[in-house]
Amino acid sequence: METNDVTVRDFIQKYLIGQIGLIKKDYPYFAFLLMAVGIEFLGRCQSTNAWNDRHKPSDYFNDGLAVPPLCQYAKKYPDLYRKLRCGLAHAYRPDGIILSNKEGVSDISCDDFYADFVAACRNILADKAPQKVRNLDEFFFAVTTTDDGTSSTATTTN
């Protein structure tokens, strides 16, 4: 078995940008859920609180939503935390906004939202966020992969 430490920077690049991008291709609806929770993570990247801090998730989400170019959604859709993040995370359905996989008859298209989400991730990586970004090279979790590569386990220390 092999164990690899994953830093915050690695997590953003591999999981938020890379894996959500793969999921978006075939499962855009689930990509919205992952991006909504990912926005909250971007807000946590700007906090000095511990990762498992129970501070208001809405505050973290709104801090993440302040990272350009995601800030345009905060202006256009007040209470996006409740409408997108909570709607999807708690009931698997948005509340009062229309989502789609492409531009058209929706409020938010997955392709456009993902492009803006990736740009916000890159702004965090480049330390171009509204608030000072925490040390992105700090340990986030460890991934242990089986010898045959068929499964892995992620663990944290706190």
C-alpha distance (Angstrom), angle and dihedral (degrees) to the residues before:
residue distance angle dihedral
M1 . . .
E2 3.76 . .
T3 3.80 126.3 .
N4 3.79 122.8 -159.2
D5 3.77 126.4 -173.3
V6 3.77 114.4 -131.3
T7 3.79 118.2 -151.1
V8 3.78 125.1 -155.9
R9 3.82 87.9 -103.7
D10 3.82 91.0 52.1
F11 3.80 90.6 48.7
I12 3.79 93.0 52.9
Q13 3.81 93.1 47.3
K14 3.81 99.6 41.0
Y15 3.77 103.7 32.5
L16 3.80 109.3 21.7
I17 3.80 97.2 38.6
G18 3.81 103.9 22.0
Q19 3.76 107.2 34.9
I20 3.80 97.4 35.1
G21 3.81 86.3 51.6
L22 3.80 90.1 55.2
I23 3.80 92.3 46.9
K24 3.81 91.6 47.9
K25 3.79 91.9 62.0
D26 3.81 95.0 63.7
Y27 3.81 103.6 13.1
P28 3.81 110.1 35.3
Y29 3.80 93.5 161.7
F30 3.81 91.6 59.7
A31 3.80 89.8 44.0
F32 3.82 88.4 61.6
L33 3.80 89.9 56.3
L34 3.80 92.0 48.7
M35 3.80 92.7 47.0
A36 3.81 91.4 48.5
V37 3.79 90.7 54.5
G38 3.81 88.6 40.5
I39 3.81 90.1 58.4
E40 3.79 88.2 57.5
F41 3.82 87.8 51.0
L42 3.82 90.3 52.7
G43 3.79 87.9 54.2
R44 3.80 89.8 51.7
C45 3.80 88.1 52.8
Q46 3.79 86.5 65.4
S47 3.80 94.7 50.6
T48 3.77 131.4 87.9
N49 3.81 89.7 -150.6
A50 3.81 119.7 109.4
W51 3.81 114.6 -88.1
N52 3.79 91.9 -112.7
D53 3.82 93.2 47.1
R54 3.79 111.8 140.1
H55 3.81 92.9 -141.6
K56 3.79 114.5 141.0
P57 3.83 108.4 -62.3
S58 3.81 88.4 -150.3
D59 3.81 89.7 62.3
Y60 3.80 91.3 52.2
F61 3.81 90.8 46.0
N62 3.80 92.0 50.6
D63 3.82 90.9 47.3
G64 3.82 88.3 52.6
L65 3.79 90.8 46.2
A66 3.83 88.7 55.5
V67 3.83 90.6 65.7
P68 3.82 110.0 101.3
P69 2.97 129.3 -79.6
L70 3.83 92.1 18.0
C71 3.81 89.2 64.4
Q72 3.82 89.0 80.3
Y73 3.82 89.4 69.0
A74 3.80 92.4 54.0
K75 3.79 89.5 56.1
K76 3.79 95.2 44.7
Y77 3.82 98.3 40.5
P78 3.80 113.9 35.6
D79 3.81 113.0 -155.5
L80 3.80 93.6 20.2
Y81 3.80 87.4 157.4
R82 3.79 90.8 68.2
K83 3.80 96.8 33.6
L84 3.81 98.3 47.2
R85 3.79 113.3 12.7
C86 3.82 99.6 36.6
G87 3.77 94.1 35.2
L88 3.79 92.1 54.9
A89 3.81 98.9 34.1
H90 3.80 96.0 48.6
A91 3.80 105.7 28.1
Y92 3.83 104.7 14.0
R93 3.80 90.3 -120.8
P94 3.78 133.8 90.0
D95 3.79 117.7 -116.0
G96 3.79 114.8 -132.6
I97 3.81 99.9 -17.9
I98 3.80 130.7 89.0
L99 3.81 118.7 -130.4
S100 3.80 127.5 -167.7
N101 3.76 139.8 171.3
K102 3.83 93.4 -119.3
E103 3.79 138.1 23.8
G104 3.75 114.3 -78.4
V105 3.75 133.5 79.2
S106 3.79 95.9 6.6
D107 3.76 136.2 94.6
I108 3.81 92.3 -132.3
S109 3.81 127.0 21.5
C110 3.78 118.0 -150.5
D111 3.80 93.2 -133.8
D112 3.80 93.4 53.9
F113 3.80 94.1 40.7
Y114 3.81 91.6 49.9
A115 3.83 91.4 49.7
D116 3.81 89.9 51.8
F117 3.82 91.6 43.9
V118 3.83 90.6 52.9
A119 3.81 90.6 48.2
A120 3.83 89.3 51.8
C121 3.83 90.2 49.1
R122 3.80 89.4 51.6
N123 3.81 90.2 48.7
I124 3.80 88.6 54.6
L125 3.83 90.2 47.9
A126 3.81 90.3 49.9
D127 3.83 91.0 45.9
K128 3.81 91.5 -116.5
A129 3.79 95.7 132.5
P130 3.81 125.7 126.0
Q131 3.81 90.2 -108.6
K132 3.80 130.3 36.1
V133 3.79 110.1 -78.0
R134 3.81 118.4 -128.9
N135 3.80 120.9 -118.3
L136 3.80 102.1 -66.0
D137 3.78 92.2 -165.5
E138 3.81 92.7 65.1
F139 3.80 120.2 114.2
F140 3.79 113.4 -87.6
F141 3.83 104.5 169.2
A142 3.79 142.5 -35.4
V143 3.79 125.1 -114.8
T144 3.80 118.6 -151.6
T145 3.80 115.2 -165.1
T146 3.80 124.0 -162.6
D147 3.79 117.9 -114.8
D148 3.79 91.9 -105.8
G149 3.83 91.7 47.1
T150 3.78 94.1 -124.5
S151 3.81 97.8 122.4
S152 3.75 142.3 12.9
T153 3.78 138.6 -164.6
A154 3.78 127.7 -146.9
T155 3.81 119.4 -149.3
T156 3.79 135.0 179.0
T157 3.75 132.2 -158.4
N158 3.82 99.4 -138.7
